[in-house]
Amino acid sequence: MSNDWLNDLRRKMENHTDDVPDELWDDIRYKLFEEEKTKAPILIQMNDDLKTEKKAIKNNKKHQSLYYRIGGIAAAIAMFFILERLIDFNSKKEQSPVSEYANKSGETIYNDQKLSIDKNDGSTENSLEDRRGVIVMNSGKEKRRNQILDKNIFNKTNSKIDFWKENTFEVQTKSNDNILMQDAQRLVQTENLNLGKQQENIEESTHELLTKQEREWKEKFEDAEKARLAKNKSKKKWMVGVLTGNTSSNSTDQFPGYATLNGTTLSLPEVWSVGFEENPLMEILLANQDKKVDAKIKHKTPVTFGASVYYNIGKKWGIGTGINYTKLSAEVVSGSSDNFISSEQNIHYLGLPVQVNYNVIQKGAFTAYITGGGVVEKAISGQIKTKYIVDGLPKEETKEDISEKPVQVSANTAVGFQLKILKQIGVYAEPGIGYHFNDNSNLKTIYKEKPVNLNLKFGIRVSIN
Amino acid sequence: MKNKEQILVDCLLRKEEVAWKEFFEAYSGNLSYVCSRYIIDAEDVNDVLQNSFLQMFHSISSFEYRGAGSFKAWITKIVVNESLKHIKKKLNFKEISDDFEIPAEEGDEDPNFEEISQHTIMEMIRALPEGYRTVFNLYVFEKKSHKEIAKILGIAENSSASQFHRAKAILVKKIKEYKMSKTAQYE
C-alpha cells in the first residue's frame, strides 16, 4: 500500500468547508473594530492626549534645542568677537565672561542630561524646584485621569520647561551633541588661551588652568604659530581644515506592525518552514498576536568628521573640497514591551564634499560667509545587529553585514562664521540646511526619513601657503 | 496586474471593516474545516477561529505575497498553528503511547474513497484519537515531514512516524468498514 491515496485524500478535501455560526463574525468584528471605540472612552482619549502632549513636549524640545544651540554658538562667536574687538583682552577680568559661559553651558549640559534621563526626578540644581513640583503634581493628576486638568498641567509644564530652557540658555539632549559642544567649548577655551597668550601678562595664570588635552591643543597652536612666523610673508591662498558636524534632527517614527531596517518585511510563511517552536521570531509573533504591535524607528543624530582643503579665489570667493566620514545609527524596536525584536543599524560613509564660499563680511579676524555645495557619500560598511527578546529575555542575537552600499548625494547650504585665532588658523561654525537625495536603496536611514535637515558644523581651518 | 488575492490583501492591509467581513465570509468556511480537523469541540473551533482572525488582523502587515495561493497558505498556517496551540494546552503529546493496540494492517490495495462524501471522510478523521489525528493532519494536509512534526509537537521522530502509521491504519480500516456497510445495505 502506497501513500498516494493520501494525496488524493488531501485533494478531495481541499475545498471542503464547515459551517461557521453567524455570531462568530459579530464577535470578531466587535473585537477588531468596536472594542477600542467603546471601551472606556475617557481613559483612551486621555491616554492619547497624554501621548500627544508628551510628543509635543518632545518635539518642542527638539526644535528648541536646535534654536538654542544655534543661538548659543552665534552668541559664543558674537561674544567672543565683541570681547576681542572691543575690550581687547587686556585683563583676566574681561576674559572671564567667556570661560564663565563655557562653564555655565557645561553645567547646563550636565543638568539637561540628568533631566532627560529621569524627567520625573528633575533633580537639577538650579531653578528646577518649581518644575519638579509641577511634575509631581502632574503624576498625581494622571492617576485621576482628568483629561482637562492634565492638559492644563501639561501646558504648564511645557511653559515651565520653556522658561527653564530660556534661563539655562542651552539645551542638549543628545550625548554626541554634548561631545560636540564640549569640543566647541574647548575651541572657545583654546581661543581664549591663544588670545590670552598674545597678551603675555595673563599667559601664566591661564596656563595653570589647562587640562592635559588643552595643553596638547596649545602645543599644536604654538607649532602652527611657529610655522606662521616662518611663512609670514606668503599670501594665504590655500587652507586646510578639519571639521566635525552634526545634523540637528534625530527622528523617531512609530507605526503599527513590524519593520526591518533593510526594507524587507518579516514573513510568516518563511518562518514557519523553519518550525515554529525554536524560532524566536515566531515566538515573538505568537506572543504578540493579540496585542497591538508597533514598530518604532529611531534614527540617531548623524556624526560627521572630516578634513578639507580650501582655496581662496580673490577676496570674496573660495572653493573647498576634502574628505568626510559620517556614521549613521538607527534603532528599530518592533513588538510589544515584553516580546520584541530590536535591531541596530550602523552605516559608515566616506564622502567627498565640494563647496563654494562667498565672503559677505570680512572685518579683521572675523568672516561671515555663505556657502553652498554638495557631498557625494559612499557607504563603505554597515552592520545590522538584531536581538530577539522573548518574555523580556534575550533569546537570540544575530549580526549581519549590509551588502547594499549606496551612494548618497546631498546638497547643502549654510551661513558660516569664521574667526581667525591666528593668522593661519580659524575656527568656524556653519549652521546650514541640507537636502539628501534618494539613494534608491532599501536602507532606512535618517536621510530618507528626513531628506531636509538642519545641521551645524564646527571646524578649524589652517592656511598652508 | 494584481489578482484577486492581492487586491483583497491590499484592502485588508488598510484594515477596512468591509474587506475583513468579505474576507471572513469567503474563507471562514474552509478555515473552519481546517480547524475542525484538529479540534472536535465546536465551541473550541470557534474560539480558535476567532483568535486566528485576530492574529491575521494584527499581523497582516507581515504577510508577503508570493504568488497565487500564498495568502490562503498563510491564513491556513495561522489557523493550524492556533489549533495546535489549543490542543497543546490540554494534550501532552509525549504521553501518547506508541504501543499499537491494533496492529497496523497493511492491505494490498489503496483504499477507494471516491464515492465517500467529504463530510463522511471528515467524520472519520475526526474520530481518530487526538494525538494520532494531529500527526496525521500535519503529515497529510500540512505536508510536514516527520522530522518537522516531531519538532512541532515535541516528540521523537519515530514516534511521529508510528503514530502516523497507526492513524493511517485506522482510517483505512474505517473506509473499508464503511464501504462494506454500504454494500451490505444494497444487498
Interface residues (C-beta under 8 A of the other chain):
Chain A: M1 S2 N3 D4 W5 L6 D8 L9 R10 K12 M13 N15 H16 T17 D18 D19 V20 P21 L24 W25 D27 I28 R29 K31 L32 F33 P256 G257 Y258 T265 L266 S267 L268 P269 E270 W272 G275 F276 E277 E278 L285 L286 N288 Q289 D290 K291 K292 V293
Chain B: E17 W20 K21 F24 E25 S28 G29 N30 S32 Y33 C35 S36 V45 N46 L49 Q50 N51 F53 L54 Q55 F57 H58 S59 S61 S62 F63 E64 R66 S70 A73 W74 K77 I78 N81 K85 E106 G107 D108 E109 D110 P111 F113 Q118 I121 M122 Y139 V140 F141 E148 K151 I152 G154 K168 V172
